[in-house]
C-alpha cells in the first residue's frame, strides 16, 4: 500500500473521516510506521454539500439516485467501490461545471484552501475543456451584495416551508388521542406504528419513554443508555412531541452524534406528518459547524 500510494497528492475515500482515516492511522501507529503520504480527502463530505437533498448518501444508493451507471460493478468490492467513487467524483465535477459562473466563483472563494474542492474544480475544468492544471472558478473577495445575489438566485425557485405572511415562529403541535396512552402521554408504540405498521411493543423502549416523560414533567436531567435497536429514537420523539404539544411556546432540541442518525430522525419526523399534521412545518434540521465536513484544510 505504501508503494502504491508513493507520490500521491490526494488519498480519496468515502466516509473516510469516520472510518478509513482513523483505521489507517491506528494501523500505522501499531506497526510503528508513518501515515500514508498525501492529503486525505473525504468525498462523502463533498456529496453532502453538493447534493444535500438526496434521499441517501451511502455510495451505491447515492449513485443510483444521481443516475450514475453502476453496470458491471459489484457490492462491497474494494476495486469496484473505488471505480464507483471515481464516477461519483466525476458527477460532482459535472455538477460544479454546470453551475452559473457567479456560483462557481463564490464556492471557489469559500473553499480556496480545500484540497477536496480543489479536486472537484480541477475535474470540472476538464469537463469544459480548460487546461489540465486550471481550477474552475475565480477566487476573489465577494461583497455582501454579490453573495446575496447568488443566494437569491439559488433560492428563487425554492418553495417556502412556512408562509412569509403567517405568524412568526413554529406552529402548534397537536397529537391526537390515538397516539396517546392511558396516562395521556404520547405512547411510543403507537408512534412507531404510525410510521411502521405492525411495530411490536418493546418493554425496554416503553420503560425508557415513561422515565423520560417523568424527567420532563419534573424538569430534571436524566441519562439513558441502551444498545442499538432498543428504540431510543422513537422514545425521544415521543417525549419531545408530548412536551411540544403541552404549550405552543415550548421548544424541543434533539442533537445527534452522527449525520446518519440525524437523517434517520428527520425521516421519522417526515413520516409522522401524516399522523401529526403540521409537524414538518414546526420542525427544522440544523447541521452544526464541527461536522467533520469542513471546507478548509
DAWO-V582893 format. One line per field, one symbol per residue. phi: phi as a letter, one per 30 degrees, with the letter a starting at -180 (. if undefined). psi: psi as a letter, one per 40 degrees, with the letter a starting at -180 (. if undefined). burial: 1 if it has 16 or more other C-alpha atoms within 10 Angstrom, else 0. Layout:
# DAWO-V582893
phi: ???
psi: ???
burial: ???
This chain:
# DAWO-V582893
phi: .dddddiddbccbbidecbdddddddddddchbddddjddbcdeddddddbdcddbcdedddedddiddceiccchcedddddddddddddedddddddeeddeddddddceccdddddddddddddcidedcccdjcdadcdeddddddddddcecddddbddcdddjdddcccdddccdddiddddddddddcbejeddbeeddddddddedddddhcdabbbadejdjdddddddddddddddadddbbcccbdbddddddddddddddeddbejdddcbbcbcdddcjcdddd
psi: ddddehehdihhihfdddcdddddddddddefiiiiiihhhhddddddddgdeidieidddddddefhhehehihfhddddddddddddddddddddeiiddddddddddfdehddddddddddddeeeiideihhhhhihiidddddddddddedehhhdiheeaiiaiiihhhideeiadeeihhddddddddghehihhdddddddddddddddefiiihhhiihedfdddddddddddddedheeiihhhiieidddddddddddddedddgheddeeiihhhidgeefidi.
burial: 000000000011111110011000000000000001000111111110001000011011011000010100000000001001101111111101100000111111111100111111111111100000001111100000000001000000000000000000011111100011000011111111011000000000110111111001000000000000011111111111111110000000000000000110110111110011011111100000000010100
